[in-house]
């Protein structure tokens, strides 16, 4: 069975318990990594200024504590497991999309509504997005 690395576990602890529960179920089924949980204001502004986020400090669900957003990335195995970061290739975009289906399915089964950074408006069409953040998942209803 897959399990998170110590770095992923440390990031996982910064998340809302619902996201922790979802991530633990997901990793048991599909090897993945927690890339980001809670994000400081400084890190959020860095993400904004480098184009990795559209939100400034204090505007992201990553900035809350515990965080209501998580960045999860799938691994794929070949000679050495790795994350398919180059999302401009159709193959890697497909990997992230299939992985998102797993995460969203687990969340639904757990009764948690998530928004995915590959389909911000939730209409199941990825080609109507102007900003793709494929590792990003956030709780829609914080209640």
C-alpha positions as CSV (number, residue, x, y, z in Angstrom):
1,X,0.0,0.0,0.0
2,X,1.2,3.5,-0.8
3,X,1.9,6.0,1.9
4,X,3.0,9.6,2.2
5,X,6.6,10.7,2.7
6,X,7.5,12.5,5.9
7,X,7.5,15.8,3.9
8,X,3.9,15.1,2.7
9,X,2.8,14.1,6.2
10,X,4.1,17.4,7.5
11,X,2.2,19.3,4.9
12,X,-0.9,17.2,5.5
13,X,-1.0,18.2,9.2
14,X,-1.6,21.8,8.1
15,X,-4.9,20.9,6.3
16,X,-8.5,20.8,7.4
17,X,-9.3,17.3,8.7
18,X,-11.6,16.7,5.8
19,X,-8.8,17.2,3.3
20,X,-6.5,15.1,5.5
21,X,-9.1,12.3,5.4
22,X,-9.5,12.6,1.6
23,X,-5.8,12.6,0.9
24,X,-5.2,9.5,3.1
25,X,-7.8,7.6,1.2
26,X,-6.5,8.7,-2.1
27,X,-2.8,7.8,-1.4
28,X,-3.9,4.3,-0.4
29,X,-5.3,3.9,-3.9
30,X,-3.0,6.0,-6.0
31,X,0.6,7.0,-5.2
32,X,0.8,10.8,-4.8
33,X,2.4,13.6,-2.9
34,X,1.1,16.6,-0.9
35,X,2.9,19.5,-2.6
36,X,1.3,22.3,-0.5
37,X,-1.1,22.7,2.4
38,X,-1.1,25.9,4.4
39,X,0.8,28.7,2.7
40,X,2.2,31.7,4.5
41,X,1.4,35.2,3.2
42,X,4.9,35.5,2.0
43,X,4.7,32.2,0.1
44,X,1.3,33.2,-1.3
45,X,2.6,36.4,-2.7
46,X,5.5,34.6,-4.2
47,X,3.1,32.2,-5.9
48,X,1.1,35.2,-7.2
49,X,4.1,37.0,-8.5
50,X,5.6,33.9,-10.2
51,X,2.2,33.2,-11.9
52,X,1.5,30.0,-9.9
53,X,-1.6,31.6,-8.3
54,X,-4.1,34.3,-9.3
55,X,-4.6,35.3,-5.6
56,X,-2.6,37.5,-3.3
57,X,-1.8,36.9,0.3
58,X,-4.9,36.4,2.5
59,X,-7.1,35.6,-0.5
60,X,-6.3,31.9,-1.0
61,X,-7.8,29.0,0.9
62,X,-4.2,27.9,1.3
63,X,-3.7,30.9,3.7
64,X,-6.3,29.8,6.3
65,X,-5.2,27.6,9.1
66,X,-6.0,24.8,8.9
67,X,-5.9,25.2,5.2
68,X,-9.0,24.6,3.1
69,X,-6.9,23.9,0.0
70,X,-4.3,21.4,-0.9
71,X,-2.0,20.8,-3.9
72,X,-1.8,17.0,-4.6
73,X,0.3,15.6,-7.4
74,X,0.2,12.0,-8.8
75,X,3.2,9.9,-9.3
76,X,3.7,7.6,-12.3
77,X,6.1,4.8,-12.2
78,X,8.7,4.0,-14.7
79,X,12.4,3.5,-13.9
80,X,12.0,6.0,-11.1
81,X,8.6,7.3,-9.9
82,X,8.1,11.0,-10.6
83,X,5.5,13.7,-10.8
84,X,4.3,14.6,-14.4
85,X,5.0,18.4,-14.0
86,X,5.0,19.4,-17.6
87,X,1.2,19.9,-17.9
88,X,1.6,21.3,-21.5
89,X,2.0,17.7,-22.8
90,X,-1.2,15.9,-23.5
91,X,0.0,12.8,-21.7
92,X,0.7,14.6,-18.4
93,X,-2.4,16.7,-18.6
94,X,-4.3,13.5,-18.9
95,X,-2.5,12.0,-15.9
96,X,-3.5,15.0,-13.7
97,X,-7.1,14.9,-15.0
98,X,-7.5,11.2,-14.3
99,X,-5.9,11.7,-10.8
100,X,-8.4,14.6,-10.2
101,X,-11.2,12.2,-11.0
102,X,-10.0,9.9,-8.2
103,X,-9.7,12.8,-5.7
104,X,-13.1,14.2,-6.6
105,X,-14.7,10.8,-6.4
106,X,-13.2,10.1,-3.0
107,X,-14.3,13.6,-1.8
108,X,-17.9,13.0,-3.0
109,X,-18.0,9.6,-1.3
110,X,-16.9,11.4,1.9
111,X,-19.5,14.0,1.6
112,X,-17.1,16.9,0.9
113,X,-17.5,19.3,-2.0
114,X,-14.3,20.2,-3.7
115,X,-13.3,22.5,-6.5
116,X,-10.5,21.4,-8.8
117,X,-8.0,23.8,-10.3
118,X,-8.4,22.2,-13.8
119,X,-12.2,23.0,-13.8
120,X,-12.8,26.1,-11.6
121,X,-16.4,26.5,-12.6
122,X,-17.2,22.8,-12.1
123,X,-18.9,22.3,-15.5
124,X,-16.6,19.4,-16.4
125,X,-15.1,21.3,-19.3
126,X,-11.4,22.0,-19.1
127,X,-11.1,24.0,-22.3
128,X,-13.1,26.9,-20.9
129,X,-10.5,27.7,-18.2
130,X,-7.9,30.5,-18.6
131,X,-5.8,29.4,-15.6
132,X,-5.0,25.7,-15.0
133,X,-3.7,24.7,-11.5
134,X,-4.0,21.0,-11.9
135,X,-2.7,19.9,-8.5
136,X,-5.1,22.3,-6.6
137,X,-8.2,21.1,-4.7
138,X,-10.2,23.3,-2.4
139,X,-13.2,22.9,-0.2
140,X,-16.2,24.7,-1.7
141,X,-18.3,24.9,1.4
142,X,-16.2,25.7,4.5
143,X,-19.1,24.9,6.8
